[in-house]
Amino acid sequence: MTAAKVTRIEVSEGDQVRFRVRSDEPEELHVHGYDVTKDLEPGKTEKMSFKATIEGIFEIEFEHPTTQVAELRVEP
């Protein structure tokens, strides 16, 4: 995923959330609700992985500037 569009990620509670992200500039990625963050290096694709333990809809954003890049939906 990149900042060009908002990607939708759907999983069930208990699943492993996995995705790749890339930024053209130094950036911090933040998964709201889970407080998962990752520092991104310019031009490098990074892998993210964590367990879906909370149901709901969560924004995944680049922090500087705040730009939503994905929406995480965790269903029961």
C-alpha positions in Angstrom: 0.0 0.0 0.0 1.0 3.6 -0.6 -0.4 7.0 0.2 -2.0 7.1 -3.3 -5.2 5.3 -2.2 -6.8 3.9 0.9 -6.5 0.1 0.9 -9.2 -2.0 2.7 -7.9 -4.9 4.8 -10.5 -7.3 6.2 -9.7 -10.1 8.7 -11.4 -12.0 11.5 -10.6 -11.6 15.1 -7.7 -13.9 16.0 -6.2 -13.8 12.5 -2.8 -12.5 11.8 -2.9 -9.2 10.0 -0.2 -9.0 7.3 0.5 -6.3 4.8 3.4 -4.5 3.0 3.9 -0.8 2.9 6.2 1.6 1.1 6.9 5.3 1.3 8.9 7.6 -0.9 10.1 9.6 2.1 11.1 8.8 5.7 7.8 8.1 7.5 6.2 6.6 10.5 3.2 4.2 10.0 0.6 4.0 12.7 -2.2 1.4 13.1 -4.8 3.2 15.3 -6.5 1.2 18.0 -3.6 -1.3 18.1 -0.9 1.3 18.7 1.4 -0.5 16.3 4.0 1.7 14.6 6.9 1.2 12.2 9.5 3.6 10.9 9.8 3.5 7.2 12.9 4.2 5.1 12.4 5.9 1.7 11.9 3.6 -1.2 12.0 0.4 0.9 9.1 -2.0 1.2 8.4 -3.0 4.8 6.3 -5.9 6.1 3.8 -5.4 9.0 2.4 -8.3 11.0 0.4 -8.5 14.2 -2.5 -10.5 15.7 -6.1 -9.0 15.3 -7.2 -9.0 18.9 -9.7 -6.1 18.8 -12.9 -6.0 16.7 -13.7 -2.8 14.9 -12.6 -0.5 12.1 -9.2 1.1 12.4 -7.2 3.7 10.4 -3.7 3.0 9.2 -1.9 6.2 8.6 1.4 7.8 7.7 2.0 10.2 10.6 4.0 13.0 8.9 1.8 14.4 7.4 -1.2 12.5 8.6 -2.4 10.6 5.6 -4.7 7.5 5.8 -3.3 4.7 3.6 -5.6 1.8 4.8 -8.6 0.8 6.7 -8.4 -2.3 8.9 -11.7 -4.1 9.5 -11.6 -6.8 12.2 -14.8 -8.9 12.3 -15.9 -11.3 15.1 
